[in-house]
Amino acid sequence: MGAKVAHVGELDISCSAARAVSRRVRGLVERRLLEWGLSKILDDVLLIVGELVANAVESTPGEEIRVRFRRDGACVVVAVWDSSGHLPVLRPVVEVDDVRPDPCALEPGHEEGGRGLQIVRALASGYGVTMTRPVGKWVWAEISC
């Protein structure tokens, strides 16, 4: 995993998409947030970083992914690039009133994941996707300081 500082405070990380990457990236982001004195948003930012990196790893296992992290005025911005042309899917929210026992819930094929973008949406002040040429996309989130 290569990490460089593009300019004061900015992280630009390029690495191979593997499960262990998320922990390493979160560690770098955590150190940067603490250097900036932004411990109050630490948990939310690390959760968002973890979700975005996990999505990139799942979409493009073994391929290159990139993570950028910077402070921008009154917010921080995290962006994760992968080479997949598929847009992330925002799944519907399940309300407490909608939850009923499901006898099939533990059977194979029943989805346990796929809710990362809902988490990002709930915690970020803004988020989106920017397609890149010739391939890929940046999925980004802004978190208010």
Contacts in CASP RR format, 6 or more apart in sequence:
PFRMAT RR
TARGET T0000
AUTHOR 0000-0000-0000
METHOD contacts of the structure
MODEL  1
MGAKVAHVGELDISCSAARAVSRRVRGLVERRLLEWGLSKILDDVLLIVG
ELVANAVESTPGEEIRVRFRRDGACVVVAVWDSSGHLPVLRPVVEVDDVR
PDPCALEPGHEEGGRGLQIVRALASGYGVTMTRPVGKWVWAEISC
1 13 0 8 1.000
1 14 0 8 1.000
1 15 0 8 1.000
1 16 0 8 1.000
1 21 0 8 1.000
1 24 0 8 1.000
1 25 0 8 1.000
2 13 0 8 1.000
2 14 0 8 1.000
2 15 0 8 1.000
3 11 0 8 1.000
3 12 0 8 1.000
3 13 0 8 1.000
3 28 0 8 1.000
4 11 0 8 1.000
4 12 0 8 1.000
4 13 0 8 1.000
5 11 0 8 1.000
5 12 0 8 1.000
6 12 0 8 1.000
6 68 0 8 1.000
6 70 0 8 1.000
9 32 0 8 1.000
9 35 0 8 1.000
9 36 0 8 1.000
9 70 0 8 1.000
9 71 0 8 1.000
10 68 0 8 1.000
10 69 0 8 1.000
10 70 0 8 1.000
10 71 0 8 1.000
11 28 0 8 1.000
11 29 0 8 1.000
11 32 0 8 1.000
11 67 0 8 1.000
11 68 0 8 1.000
11 69 0 8 1.000
11 70 0 8 1.000
12 66 0 8 1.000
12 67 0 8 1.000
12 68 0 8 1.000
13 25 0 8 1.000
13 28 0 8 1.000
13 66 0 8 1.000
13 67 0 8 1.000
13 68 0 8 1.000
13 69 0 8 1.000
14 64 0 8 1.000
14 65 0 8 1.000
14 66 0 8 1.000
15 21 0 8 1.000
15 24 0 8 1.000
15 25 0 8 1.000
15 64 0 8 1.000
15 65 0 8 1.000
15 66 0 8 1.000
15 67 0 8 1.000
16 62 0 8 1.000
16 63 0 8 1.000
16 64 0 8 1.000
16 65 0 8 1.000
17 56 0 8 1.000
17 57 0 8 1.000
17 59 0 8 1.000
17 60 0 8 1.000
17 61 0 8 1.000
17 62 0 8 1.000
17 63 0 8 1.000
17 64 0 8 1.000
17 65 0 8 1.000
17 82 0 8 1.000
18 57 0 8 1.000
18 61 0 8 1.000
18 62 0 8 1.000
19 57 0 8 1.000
21 53 0 8 1.000
21 57 0 8 1.000
21 65 0 8 1.000
22 49 0 8 1.000
22 50 0 8 1.000
22 53 0 8 1.000
22 54 0 8 1.000
22 57 0 8 1.000
25 49 0 8 1.000
25 50 0 8 1.000
25 53 0 8 1.000
25 67 0 8 1.000
26 46 0 8 1.000
26 49 0 8 1.000
26 50 0 8 1.000
26 53 0 8 1.000
27 46 0 8 1.000
28 69 0 8 1.000
29 45 0 8 1.000
29 46 0 8 1.000
29 49 0 8 1.000
29 69 0 8 1.000
29 78 0 8 1.000
30 42 0 8 1.000
30 46 0 8 1.000
32 69 0 8 1.000
33 39 0 8 1.000
33 41 0 8 1.000
33 42 0 8 1.000
33 45 0 8 1.000
33 76 0 8 1.000
34 42 0 8 1.000
36 71 0 8 1.000
38 45 0 8 1.000
38 76 0 8 1.000
38 145 0 8 1.000
41 76 0 8 1.000
41 143 0 8 1.000
41 144 0 8 1.000
41 145 0 8 1.000
44 123 0 8 1.000
44 143 0 8 1.000
45 76 0 8 1.000
45 78 0 8 1.000
45 143 0 8 1.000
47 119 0 8 1.000
47 123 0 8 1.000
48 78 0 8 1.000
48 119 0 8 1.000
48 120 0 8 1.000
48 123 0 8 1.000
48 124 0 8 1.000
48 141 0 8 1.000
48 143 0 8 1.000
49 67 0 8 1.000
49 69 0 8 1.000
49 78 0 8 1.000
49 80 0 8 1.000
51 116 0 8 1.000
51 117 0 8 1.000
51 119 0 8 1.000
51 120 0 8 1.000
52 67 0 8 1.000
52 78 0 8 1.000
52 79 0 8 1.000
52 80 0 8 1.000
52 120 0 8 1.000
52 139 0 8 1.000
52 141 0 8 1.000
53 65 0 8 1.000
53 67 0 8 1.000
53 80 0 8 1.000
54 116 0 8 1.000
55 80 0 8 1.000
55 82 0 8 1.000
55 88 0 8 1.000
55 116 0 8 1.000
55 117 0 8 1.000
55 139 0 8 1.000
56 65 0 8 1.000
56 80 0 8 1.000
56 81 0 8 1.000
56 82 0 8 1.000
56 84 0 8 1.000
56 139 0 8 1.000
57 65 0 8 1.000
59 82 0 8 1.000
59 84 0 8 1.000
59 86 0 8 1.000
60 82 0 8 1.000
60 83 0 8 1.000
60 84 0 8 1.000
63 82 0 8 1.000
63 83 0 8 1.000
64 83 0 8 1.000
65 80 0 8 1.000
65 81 0 8 1.000
65 82 0 8 1.000
66 80 0 8 1.000
66 81 0 8 1.000
67 78 0 8 1.000
67 79 0 8 1.000
67 80 0 8 1.000
67 81 0 8 1.000
68 77 0 8 1.000
68 78 0 8 1.000
68 79 0 8 1.000
68 80 0 8 1.000
68 81 0 8 1.000
69 76 0 8 1.000
69 77 0 8 1.000
69 78 0 8 1.000
69 79 0 8 1.000
70 76 0 8 1.000
70 77 0 8 1.000
71 77 0 8 1.000
71 145 0 8 1.000
72 142 0 8 1.000
73 145 0 8 1.000
74 144 0 8 1.000
74 145 0 8 1.000
75 125 0 8 1.000
75 142 0 8 1.000
75 143 0 8 1.000
75 144 0 8 1.000
75 145 0 8 1.000
76 142 0 8 1.000
76 143 0 8 1.000
76 145 0 8 1.000
77 140 0 8 1.000
77 141 0 8 1.000
77 142 0 8 1.000
77 143 0 8 1.000
78 140 0 8 1.000
78 141 0 8 1.000
78 143 0 8 1.000
79 138 0 8 1.000
79 139 0 8 1.000
79 140 0 8 1.000
79 141 0 8 1.000
80 138 0 8 1.000
80 139 0 8 1.000
80 140 0 8 1.000
81 132 0 8 1.000
81 136 0 8 1.000
81 137 0 8 1.000
81 138 0 8 1.000
81 139 0 8 1.000
82 136 0 8 1.000
82 137 0 8 1.000
82 139 0 8 1.000
83 135 0 8 1.000
83 136 0 8 1.000
84 135 0 8 1.000
84 136 0 8 1.000
84 137 0 8 1.000
85 131 0 8 1.000
85 135 0 8 1.000
85 136 0 8 1.000
85 137 0 8 1.000
87 129 0 8 1.000
87 137 0 8 1.000
88 117 0 8 1.000
88 129 0 8 1.000
88 139 0 8 1.000
89 114 0 8 1.000
89 117 0 8 1.000
90 117 0 8 1.000
90 118 0 8 1.000
90 121 0 8 1.000
91 114 0 8 1.000
91 115 0 8 1.000
91 117 0 8 1.000
91 118 0 8 1.000
93 118 0 8 1.000
102 110 0 8 1.000
104 110 0 8 1.000
117 127 0 8 1.000
120 127 0 8 1.000
120 141 0 8 1.000
121 127 0 8 1.000
123 141 0 8 1.000
123 143 0 8 1.000
124 141 0 8 1.000
124 142 0 8 1.000
124 143 0 8 1.000
125 142 0 8 1.000
125 143 0 8 1.000
125 144 0 8 1.000
126 141 0 8 1.000
126 142 0 8 1.000
127 139 0 8 1.000
127 140 0 8 1.000
127 141 0 8 1.000
127 142 0 8 1.000
128 139 0 8 1.000
128 140 0 8 1.000
128 141 0 8 1.000
129 137 0 8 1.000
129 138 0 8 1.000
129 139 0 8 1.000
129 140 0 8 1.000
130 137 0 8 1.000
130 138 0 8 1.000
130 140 0 8 1.000
131 137 0 8 1.000
132 138 0 8 1.000
END
